[in-house]
């Protein structure tokens, strides 16, 4: 069983704060690491697919980094907005997908 | 174009009854996945289909669970003799090719409550 850990489990920030959370995964047999955003009452939506060690992806105010050698990825949100409130999931992709339990972000206006 | 759709969106059933959940993937997507999320837990892989290959059923929690897919179209997940621990959100996802690091597109899920 592959273990994918996400921390923190939940996070409450004020509008305008920048924040980051972590996804830890096995450092061997790496293939890809996916980040998803899951808003309440909606479907999970893909943010990033990361495949290369040292890779950095950016989409608007959200960015992610990847370290395959030590087995972690960080997701950063700059200047959080209430619409960023969601659960952020990472998934380790090796044959199939192994999801973490997510970080639930609540951004207060 | 149309995304992944699932039906029903909500299902309440009595313990011991059978339920059938449906997933319509995005047209042309060869890979289809079923997951579930029980309260307070992460997404749990159940089964995936890739084209005409034999499905990977390694995540099915018991023999009460089964799934079928006709070609590269609709899939149904069947749970027989439901138990309270089956209560969860069941998500379906599809992607263009399970062998590449392609993103998955998720449906809205079916919330199953077993009373």
Interface residues (C-beta under 8 A of the other chain):
Chain A: X4 X6 X31 X32 X34 X36 X42 X43 X44 X45 X46 X49 X51 X89 X91 X93 X95 X96 X97 X98 X99 X100 X101 X102
Chain B: X3 X4 X33 X35 X40 X41 X42 X43 X44 X45 X48 X56 X59 X91 X93 X101 X102 X103 X104 X105 X106 X107 X108 X109
